Amino acid sequence: MGTVRRRTTASTPSGPPARSAGTRTVVATLARVAPPARDRDAGAEAAAIVRWARAAGTADRLVVELDSPEAASRLVSLLTRIGATDGVVRGDAELGTWHVEAPDPRDPGQDPLAARLGLVDGRGRTLPSPPAWLTGGSLPGAVATWRGALLARGHVERRGAAAAVVVDCPAPGPALALAELGLRLGVRAGTRRDEGPSRVEVTDPAEVALLLTTCGGRATAAAAGLEVPDGDPTPASANEARATVAASRAGTAVAEAFAALARAGVDVPEPLAEAGRLRLAHPELGLADLAARADPPLSKDALAGRLRRLLALARRHR
């Protein structure tokens, strides 16, 4: 088993970007969430924390710089779960930094820790983004990756009466990967890069609440000052929210397709046009309910196929 040994050591002033007291409360709440059920997802969360917060280390030692003792302890626990040993937390409370150090020996017959975390490939070459095999293509993998990024470099910002979630990213690649994973959660995350680091932002109030609740439960959303309905969130309610966001995105894509085809002067086959009009008329409905409203009713797969052909037709004429 890994050990957590807290030591006070000197730290440089160039630590992680300062986070507000409110954000630190959210991070502490996230760190208390039950760990992922599967080792694979525990590895995805650990990998996200390391990727988003890695500091200068050596070839045989991984070093991660965090501004939260709770996040540092959670990382050691996650690393231990995936086979790392002797994790050490070195903290400086005055500077507000905690370094997690874990040995990464090159043992014969075992992949280096950096490779198991998706930081490098089998030949030791740096991977610019989290690999798909690590997030697993699953909803739990996406949740774990988002939670790790939030623990490492997430911010909850007040923008007027609303809250936004912002994650500072080490490079554009991880920012795009995080935004794509957000779509699995029903969250539309925008990416931008000014003079500073790449950032991922979630600004829609409903999606901010969905993201924090999905990653950390009602307590995390409440810690961010968000109103949370009575009762624990259920997978069904999260699925409904994700379906609503997905339907909204589909409606936007259909509207853009119609506009592109109109500019190109292309006549849209009636079955495809009818499917598109149906999508626009009922942006809140899932495919099954939408297909039942067709005249005559269609199967879910038939309607989805017509919508795909409509979008493909628009792509050919853009």
GIVEN-V477535 format. One record per run of one state. SS is the DSSP state (A for helix, B for strand, O for the rest). FROM is the first residue (numbers start at 1). TO is the last residue. If there is no record, write none. Layout:
[[SS:FROM:TO] [SS:FROM:TO]]
This chain:
[[O:1:5] [B:6:8] [O:9:20] [A:21:31] [O:32:38] [A:39:53] [B:54:54] [O:55:57] [B:58:58] [O:59:60] [B:61:66] [O:67:68] [A:69:81] [O:82:87] [B:88:92] [O:93:96] [B:97:103] [O:104:112] [A:113:116] [O:117:119] [B:120:120] [O:121:125] [B:126:126] [O:127:131] [A:132:135] [O:136:138] [A:139:153] [B:154:159] [O:160:161] [B:162:169] [O:170:171] [A:172:184] [O:185:189] [B:190:193] [O:194:197] [B:198:202] [O:203:204] [A:205:223] [O:224:234] [A:235:264] [O:265:269] [A:270:281] [O:282:286] [A:287:292] [O:293:299] [A:300:316] [O:317:318]]
